[in-house]
């Protein structure tokens, strides 16, 4: 379960494009920030690359990318490349049967970021991958969840929503705002589609005519649409964006990624909820927000804010700019990336257990965030060296913050009583016992 949104130039405070995403995955699944440099490949020696389930042909040159990567997958939940192409995906549930293991939506993100230099190219490339290899395979870390995929694809000038149902797909350009979640959202407004999209729906009886054809109405699995509460989350994001139209910035995006539905406010660590953009696991809700990212795209470059850990409502959004790649992990540092996420997750689990007071944590976070926001604004228009220094400093400030929180947690003998009902507590007892067992 995830939420992804974009605000176009005519809606932001400075004419930039603002992208944001929470990656909602199984609660124990590590997700770390991976940097891949631009690389030339010897195709005679290594003609193919292994994705999550299948191999695909390698290309002579792959572009530099920053990826937010679930630890067990080859692909990524979200990321960007050296050309300023940004992509995030969503699991969507449709009437089309799931196929055998093939490319995952995350694989398609990574392949597109490594091989395309514009949103138009990325859109075309993902649909080509879908046609050539298909999509399929288990998408859950601890579950057997399968799904199709929706994508939000952007560059410095334009953005597209691409949604799929098995081999079928529809795409629509974004004008003001684009928000995607765990269900189909494209109705009649698509400008590109699979050549047999409408014909297949007519043949199956999912639509009655070509006129006023709605991709969502024809292909949506309505049972999952109700369960995932994706429309509720999508409305939360859209309402906040519209409320701030003309003034949207990175801090607006941060507010959205921390939003909870009304019934969960002030008791986020006592119950799970599928209706919150900042998703918390518990009870029947197995997903939580395991990583978050915000991108600001301008003609001059790209600014990134990331958490590198779960639960954005108690996590610091830190800056990244090109030139500060050393704050992220490489392919050879997989174990370090997993370890970093697990260590940071210790703070969240201590909050759940009552060993860290969440109100005190948020007060400390607000003070730190004010300092970090000031550092970002001081250098956002400066040279690469100054930005690198700030990115490194903020990463260290966050590491110190997490270390101090964990060190100050109450001992087991004096901890507060964890809140939540019996099933919520049972869920977390079972989940905590498995944490870190799979890398």
Number of C-alpha atoms within 10 A of each C-alpha: 23 29 29 29 25 31 29 25 22 17 23 21 15 13 18 24 29 28 29 27 33 30 31 28 26 20 23 24 25 28 28 27 27 23 21 18 16 13 12 11 13 11 13 7 7 11 14 14 12 12 19 17 16 15 14 14 11 17 17 12 14 20 19 19 23 26 26 26 25 24 21 16 17 16 23 28 28 29 28 26 29 19 18 26 28 30 32 29 29 28 25 28 27 23 14 17 11 18 15 12 16 19 23 28 29 28 24 26 26 25 23 28 32 25 20 21 17 22 25 16 15 26 22 13 19 20 22 12 18 21 15 11 17 19 25 20 21 17 19 15 18 15 10 9 11 17 26 26 27 28 27 29 28 29 24 23 16 17 28 23 24 26 29 29 25 21 20 22 22 24 22 20 18 18 15 15 21 23 22 31 28 27 28 27 23 18 15 15 14 19 9 12 18 15 11 12 18 21 14 14 21 16 10 10 11 16 20 14 12 11 9 11 18 18 27 19 16 21 20 21 17 14 10 15 17 12 11 21 18 26 18 17 25 23 13 18 26 20 12 16 26 15 11 15 18 17 15 25 24 21 14 16 25 20 14 24 28 19 21 23 17 9 12 17 11 11 12 23 22 19 20 22 25 25 23 28 31 29 34 26 26 25 18 13 18 23 23 28 28 29 28 31 26 28 26 22 24 18 12 9 13 24 19 21 23 22 23 27 25 31 25 25 19 21 25 25 25 25 27 25 18 19 15 17 20 12 18 19 21 17 10 8 12 17 12 13 23 22 16 18 23 21 15 19 20 17 24 21 15 19 21 22 21 19 24 23 17 18 12 10 17 15 12 14 18 13 10 17 20 10 13 23 15 11 17 19 10 13 16 16 11 10 10 15 14 14 24 21 13 23 26 17 17 25 21 14 18 21 15 12 18 21 15 12 20 19 12 11 17 16 11 10 7 10 15 16 10 15 16 18 12 9 13 19 19 14 16 19 12 10 16 14 10 12 16 15 7 13 15
